[in-house]
Amino acid sequence: MSNVSQPALGSKLRNINFGFDRFSGLYIWGLFIVVFAIWVPDSFFDLDTAQGLASEKSIIVLIALALMIPLAAGAYDLSVGATTNISAVVVAKLQTDAGWPMWNAIAMAVGTGALIGIINGFVVVKLKVNSFIATLAMASVIASAIIIITGQRQPIPPMDKPWLNLTQYEVFGFQSVALIVLAFAFIFWWFMQHTPPGRFIYAVGGNPEAARLSGVKVGKWTWVSLIISGTTCGVAGVLYASLIGVSLTFGGSLLLPAFAAVFLGSTQFLPGRFNVWGTVLAVLVLATGVKGLQLATGQQWLESMFNGVALVAAVSFAVWRQNRSKARARSKELAGRETK
């Protein structure tokens, strides 16, 4: 029995492509770990650093996943940061100012995110406004709504134990927020890779006209993707408020790292396709690089620069890969014509 299964397993392993084009993120991540473990061993190569990174970047992972869904459907959602921001404000104010129970306030905050997704979908699908413009405008509207809701006063989140334990309860040294986001990542992966709606969303983003001719309701799935994005950002806002607190403008700082992670992630595992584990890996790679450089140099401005460079590099690589694929397709087409 073992003589049969071992060669079969070896054949499967040989068929897996571990090339740099699909797994470069893993290799770069490993390189970062080795370099910074040697460079700043006392501060970087430490379990507390790993646990801290897992908690700090969990919210970015969740927002990047929220952004990934509409991008997979060919739509942009530039309101993800603002939606997260207003959801955090809502969940904090309802508990501290209005005296709502925690879970009721959480439901309202998540519902706020879902409502924003519904409105985004309506504007994009029914009013035919470009998603880039529609969601950028929505982000501006939300920023104004935050000022109206708060009166420009800093919201004070609750400090009771159940609220803090939502994200800060420790399991094996890691805060619960990391486990919650990991669970969301598995759900998103299953949804996108193993359900018909996920395949429909990919079809709409890949070639909307071909999807329409195949019977896929392009507008419906674009709308659904934006609702999922808004709802997920509602959850992210709740987790952010429990883990870190609330400010009036923190959402703007979340947009760049989320975009960088999603586009960099599209070069990993399934090159050319926005995917869950590529996105998660990209957040880890960027976070490790930034953290290591900050520990080594003490410069806090490195994060914005690092994420900006990563976004430009990822988009440039994606465009280059797309152009190369088109050139190959044209050359094959020409070769086929010549043989005829």
C-alpha positions as CSV (number, residue, x, y, z in Angstrom):
1,M,0.0,0.0,0.0
2,S,2.8,2.4,1.0
3,N,4.7,1.6,-2.2
4,V,1.8,2.8,-4.3
5,S,0.9,5.9,-2.3
6,Q,4.4,7.3,-1.9
7,P,5.2,7.6,-5.6
8,A,1.7,9.1,-6.1
9,L,2.4,11.7,-3.4
10,G,5.8,12.4,-4.9
11,S,4.2,12.9,-8.3
12,K,1.7,15.4,-6.9
13,L,4.5,17.3,-5.1
14,R,6.5,17.5,-8.3
15,N,3.6,18.9,-10.2
16,I,3.3,21.8,-7.8
17,N,4.9,24.9,-9.1
18,F,7.0,26.5,-6.4
19,G,8.3,29.1,-8.7
20,F,9.2,32.7,-7.7
21,D,6.3,34.0,-9.8
22,R,3.7,32.4,-7.5
23,F,5.5,32.2,-4.2
24,S,7.8,35.2,-4.2
25,G,6.0,36.6,-1.2
26,L,6.9,33.6,0.9
27,Y,10.5,33.8,-0.1
28,I,10.7,37.5,0.6
29,W,9.0,37.1,3.9
30,G,11.5,34.4,4.9
31,L,14.3,36.7,3.8
32,F,12.9,39.6,5.9
33,I,12.7,37.4,8.9
34,V,16.3,36.1,8.5
35,V,17.8,39.6,7.8
36,F,16.0,41.4,10.7
37,A,16.7,38.5,13.1
38,I,20.4,39.0,12.4
39,W,20.2,42.8,12.3
40,V,18.1,43.5,15.4
41,P,17.9,40.1,17.2
42,D,16.9,41.4,20.6
43,S,13.9,43.3,19.5
44,F,12.7,41.6,16.3
45,F,13.3,37.9,16.9
46,D,10.9,37.8,19.8
47,L,7.5,36.2,20.4
48,D,6.1,39.5,21.6
49,T,6.9,41.1,18.3
50,A,5.1,38.4,16.4
51,Q,2.1,38.6,18.7
52,G,2.0,42.4,18.4
53,L,2.2,42.3,14.6
54,A,-0.7,39.8,14.4
55,S,-2.9,42.1,16.5
56,E,-1.8,45.4,14.9
57,K,-2.3,44.2,11.3
58,S,-5.5,42.1,11.8
59,I,-7.7,45.1,11.0
60,I,-5.7,45.8,7.8
61,V,-6.2,42.2,6.8
62,L,-10.0,42.5,7.2
63,I,-10.2,45.8,5.3
64,A,-8.0,44.4,2.5
65,L,-10.3,41.4,2.3
66,A,-13.3,43.7,2.1
67,L,-11.6,45.6,-0.7
68,M,-10.6,42.4,-2.5
69,I,-14.2,41.3,-3.1
70,P,-15.4,44.3,-5.3
71,L,-12.0,44.3,-7.0
72,A,-12.5,40.7,-8.0
73,A,-15.8,41.8,-9.5
74,G,-14.0,44.7,-11.4
75,A,-15.2,47.5,-9.1
76,Y,-13.3,49.8,-6.8
77,D,-14.4,50.6,-3.2
78,L,-12.5,53.7,-2.1
79,S,-14.9,54.1,0.9
80,V,-13.6,51.1,2.9
81,G,-11.5,53.3,5.2
82,A,-14.3,55.8,5.8
83,T,-16.9,53.0,6.3
84,T,-14.7,51.4,8.9
85,N,-14.3,54.8,10.6
86,I,-18.0,55.6,10.8
87,S,-18.8,52.0,12.0
88,A,-16.3,52.5,14.9
89,V,-17.8,55.9,15.8
90,V,-21.4,54.4,15.8
91,V,-20.5,51.4,18.0
92,A,-18.7,53.6,20.5
93,K,-21.3,56.4,20.7
94,L,-24.3,54.1,21.0
95,Q,-22.7,52.4,24.0
96,T,-21.2,55.4,25.8
97,D,-23.7,58.1,24.9
98,A,-27.0,56.3,24.3
99,G,-26.4,53.4,26.7
100,W,-27.1,50.6,24.2
101,P,-26.1,47.0,25.1
102,M,-22.9,46.0,23.4
103,W,-24.3,43.5,20.9
104,N,-27.1,45.8,19.9
105,A,-24.5,48.6,19.2
106,I,-22.4,46.1,17.2
107,A,-25.4,45.1,15.1
108,M,-26.1,48.7,14.3
109,A,-22.5,49.4,13.4
110,V,-22.3,46.4,11.1
111,G,-25.7,47.4,9.6
112,T,-24.3,50.9,9.0
113,G,-21.5,49.3,6.9
114,A,-24.0,47.1,5.0
115,L,-26.2,50.2,4.3
116,I,-23.2,52.0,2.8
117,G,-22.5,49.0,0.6
118,I,-26.1,48.9,-0.6
119,I,-26.0,52.6,-1.5
120,N,-22.6,52.2,-3.2
121,G,-24.1,49.3,-5.2
122,F,-27.2,51.3,-6.2
123,V,-25.1,54.2,-7.4
124,V,-22.7,52.0,-9.4
125,V,-25.2,49.5,-10.8
126,K,-28.4,51.5,-11.2
127,L,-27.1,55.0,-11.7
128,K,-24.2,53.7,-13.8
129,V,-21.6,55.9,-12.0
130,N,-18.0,54.6,-12.2
131,S,-17.2,52.8,-9.0
132,F,-14.0,54.8,-8.5
133,I,-16.0,58.1,-8.5
134,A,-19.0,56.7,-6.7
135,T,-17.1,55.3,-3.7
136,L,-14.7,58.2,-3.6
137,A,-17.7,60.5,-3.3
138,M,-19.2,58.2,-0.6
139,A,-16.0,58.5,1.4
140,S,-16.4,62.2,1.4
141,V,-20.0,62.0,2.4
142,I,-19.1,59.7,5.3
143,A,-16.4,62.0,6.5
144,S,-19.0,64.8,6.7
145,A,-21.5,62.4,8.5
146,I,-18.9,61.6,11.1
147,I,-18.5,65.3,11.9
148,I,-22.3,65.7,12.2
149,I,-22.6,62.6,14.4
150,T,-19.8,63.6,16.8
151,G,-20.0,67.3,16.7
152,Q,-16.2,67.1,16.1
153,R,-15.8,65.7,19.6
154,Q,-13.6,62.6,20.1
155,P,-15.8,59.6,20.7
156,I,-15.0,57.7,23.9
157,P,-15.3,53.9,23.6
158,P,-16.6,51.9,26.5
159,M,-14.0,50.3,28.8
160,D,-15.9,47.4,30.3
161,K,-14.4,44.0,30.2
162,P,-16.8,42.2,27.7
163,W,-16.1,45.0,25.2
164,L,-12.3,44.8,25.6
165,N,-12.3,41.0,25.6
166,L,-13.9,41.1,22.2
167,T,-10.5,41.7,20.6
168,Q,-8.0,41.6,23.5
169,Y,-8.7,38.3,25.1
170,E,-5.5,36.2,24.8
171,V,-5.4,32.7,23.3
172,F,-1.9,31.2,23.4
173,G,-0.5,34.7,23.7
174,F,-2.3,36.0,20.7
175,Q,-5.2,38.5,21.0
176,S,-8.6,37.2,20.0
177,V,-8.8,39.8,17.1
178,A,-6.2,37.8,15.2
179,L,-8.3,34.6,15.5
180,I,-11.5,36.4,14.5
181,V,-9.8,37.8,11.3
182,L,-8.3,34.4,10.5
183,A,-11.8,32.9,10.7
184,F,-13.0,35.6,8.3
185,A,-10.1,34.8,5.9
186,F,-11.2,31.1,5.8
187,I,-14.8,32.1,5.2
188,F,-13.8,34.5,2.4
189,W,-11.5,31.8,0.8
190,W,-14.3,29.2,0.9
191,F,-16.8,31.7,-0.5
192,M,-14.6,32.9,-3.4
193,Q,-13.1,29.5,-4.4
194,H,-15.8,27.0,-3.6
195,T,-19.2,28.6,-4.1
196,P,-21.1,29.6,-7.2
197,P,-21.4,33.3,-6.1
198,G,-17.7,33.5,-5.7
199,R,-17.2,32.1,-9.2
200,F,-19.8,34.5,-10.5
201,I,-17.9,37.5,-8.9
202,Y,-14.6,36.3,-10.5
203,A,-16.4,35.9,-13.9
204,V,-17.8,39.4,-13.7
205,G,-14.4,40.9,-12.9
206,G,-12.6,38.8,-15.5
207,N,-14.8,39.5,-18.5
208,P,-18.2,41.2,-17.8
209,E,-19.4,40.8,-21.4
210,A,-18.6,37.1,-21.6
211,A,-20.2,36.7,-18.1
212,R,-23.3,38.5,-19.3
213,L,-23.5,36.3,-22.4
214,S,-23.2,33.2,-20.2
215,G,-26.2,34.3,-18.2
216,V,-24.4,35.8,-15.2
217,K,-26.2,38.9,-13.8
218,V,-23.3,41.3,-13.9
219,G,-25.1,44.1,-12.1
220,K,-26.4,41.9,-9.3
221,W,-23.0,40.4,-8.4
222,T,-21.2,43.8,-8.6
223,W,-23.8,45.1,-6.2
224,V,-23.4,42.0,-3.9
225,S,-19.6,42.5,-3.9
226,L,-20.0,46.1,-2.7
227,I,-22.5,45.0,0.0
228,I,-20.1,42.4,1.3
229,S,-17.3,45.0,1.3
230,G,-19.4,47.5,3.3
231,T,-20.6,44.9,5.8
232,T,-17.0,43.6,6.3
233,C,-15.8,47.1,6.9
234,G,-18.6,47.5,9.5
235,V,-17.1,44.5,11.3
236,A,-13.6,46.0,11.0
237,G,-14.9,49.2,12.6
238,V,-16.2,47.4,15.6
239,L,-13.0,45.4,16.0
240,Y,-10.9,48.6,15.6
241,A,-12.9,50.5,18.2
242,S,-12.5,47.6,20.7
243,L,-8.8,47.0,20.0
244,I,-7.4,50.5,19.5
245,G,-10.1,53.1,20.2
246,V,-11.8,55.7,18.0
247,S,-10.8,58.9,16.2
248,L,-12.5,61.0,13.7
249,T,-10.1,60.5,10.9
250,F,-8.3,57.1,11.3
251,G,-10.0,55.6,8.3
252,G,-8.0,57.5,5.8
253,S,-4.8,55.9,7.0
254,L,-6.1,52.4,6.3
255,L,-6.8,52.8,2.6
256,L,-3.2,52.7,1.2
257,P,-2.0,49.6,3.1
258,A,-5.2,47.8,2.1
259,F,-4.8,48.6,-1.6
260,A,-1.1,47.7,-1.4
261,A,-1.9,44.3,0.2
262,V,-4.6,43.4,-2.3
263,F,-2.6,44.3,-5.4
264,L,0.5,42.7,-4.1
265,G,-1.5,39.7,-3.1
266,S,-2.8,39.3,-6.7
267,T,0.8,38.4,-7.7
268,Q,0.8,35.4,-5.2
269,F,-0.5,31.9,-5.4
270,L,-3.0,32.7,-8.2
271,P,-1.1,35.3,-10.2
272,G,-3.4,37.7,-12.0
273,R,-6.3,37.0,-9.7
274,F,-7.3,38.8,-6.5
275,N,-7.2,36.1,-3.8
276,V,-7.6,35.7,-0.1
277,W,-4.3,34.0,0.9
278,G,-2.2,36.2,-1.4
279,T,-3.8,39.2,0.3
280,V,-3.1,37.8,3.8
281,L,0.5,37.0,2.9
282,A,1.0,40.5,1.4
283,V,-0.1,42.1,4.7
284,L,2.4,39.8,6.6
285,V,5.3,40.6,4.2
286,L,4.6,44.4,4.3
287,A,4.2,44.4,8.1
288,T,7.3,42.4,8.7
289,G,9.4,44.6,6.4
290,V,8.1,47.8,8.0
291,K,8.4,46.6,11.6
292,G,12.0,45.4,11.0
293,L,13.1,48.6,9.4
294,Q,11.4,50.6,12.2
295,L,13.1,48.6,14.9
296,A,16.5,48.9,13.1
297,T,16.3,52.6,12.3
298,G,13.7,54.1,14.7
299,Q,12.0,55.9,11.8
300,Q,8.2,55.8,12.0
301,W,7.6,57.3,8.5
302,L,8.8,54.2,6.8
303,E,5.4,52.5,6.8
304,S,3.7,55.0,4.4
305,M,6.7,54.9,2.1
306,F,7.0,51.2,2.2
307,N,3.3,50.7,1.4
308,G,3.4,53.3,-1.4
309,V,6.4,51.7,-3.1
310,A,4.8,48.2,-2.7
311,L,1.5,49.4,-4.3
312,V,3.3,50.9,-7.3
313,A,5.5,47.8,-7.7
314,A,2.6,45.4,-7.4
315,V,0.4,47.3,-10.0
316,S,3.4,47.7,-12.4
317,F,4.1,43.9,-12.1
318,A,0.4,43.1,-12.7
319,V,0.3,45.3,-15.8
320,W,3.5,43.8,-17.1
321,R,2.1,40.3,-16.6
322,Q,-1.2,41.2,-18.3
323,N,0.6,42.7,-21.3
324,R,2.9,39.6,-21.5
325,S,-0.2,37.3,-21.5
326,K,-1.8,39.3,-24.2
327,A,1.3,39.2,-26.3
328,R,1.6,35.4,-25.9
329,A,-2.1,35.1,-26.9
330,R,-1.6,37.2,-30.0
331,S,1.6,35.3,-31.0
332,K,-0.3,31.9,-30.7
333,E,-3.2,33.3,-32.7
334,L,-0.8,34.4,-35.5
335,A,1.0,31.1,-35.4
336,G,-2.3,29.3,-35.7
337,R,-3.2,31.4,-38.8
338,E,0.1,30.7,-40.4
339,T,-0.3,26.9,-40.0
340,K,-3.7,27.1,-41.7
